[in-house]
Amino acid sequence: MGKKAIGIDIGGTGIKAALVDIKRGELVSERVRVETPAGGEPEDIADACKSIIESLGVSHRNYPVGLCFPAVVKHGYTQSAANVSKRWIGLNADELFDRTLNRHTHVINDADAAGLAEVKFGAGRGSHGLTIMTTLGTGIGTALFYNGVLIPNAELGHIEIEGVDYETKAAYSAMEREGLSFEQWAERLQKYYSALERLLVPDLFIVGGGVSKNHEKFLPLLNLKTPIVPATTKNSAGIIGAASLAYASSED
Ligand code: BGC
């Protein structure tokens, strides 16, 4: 049967899931997507995850389930809530998902999950020193890795530049909302990555999120000292990272 786990990537607009081959870091089922229930309430999201697992057609097998979520996640508790209901703040998310999905689950921040996938199977494989994974989507997610080891819950999407939480300016959603061209958006990304570079002096930036499939339209416009590369697991990074963490913790 091989080593497999289900990964679920919960976002502000959609929830995506698939069965993942943990050894190769590849999806081995179709990727199912549903809209995030309006309001992003905990019980509604947990129920949506239950139906998404059922629609994967693998629910009868006892696969470990890993979920990733757009919030700080500490010891199974969600401690913030960007683009979902504020009721997630301080919620025992591990317990909610264990109960709703009727099995042991593991919840992690979405950017941390995406970064784990990249460091294990993608553009960050074998990286040394400080690697910063960034995901450009509804918000900006960030994950820090030192010699491949995750330092969890870095919330660097919210650094303040020119007096504003810069996620509101440089996330992909800002580009869409304001109808920016790639050139205009790249000017903001330049400010954002330069600030990270100044503060943290990393060895590598990895850029993920759905828009990274168009990386040739904006990465060449950036002028940085640090190498900056697109994620190779693209839009499935969160699914792969969450699944592989769930598998690893089911073996503990
Ligand atoms: C949240 C992070 C999340 C990122 C990407 C940010 O607004 O604060 O926790 O990783 O969005 O979803």
Boltz pocket constraint, residues with backbone or C-beta under 6 A from the ligand:
constraints:
  - pocket:
      binder: B
      contacts: [[A, 69], [A, 70], [A, 71], [A, 72], [A, 80], [A, 82], [A, 109], [A, 110], [A, 111], [A, 112], [A, 135], [A, 137], [A, 138], [A, 139], [A, 140], [A, 141], [A, 142], [A, 155], [A, 157], [A, 167]]
      max_distance: 6.0
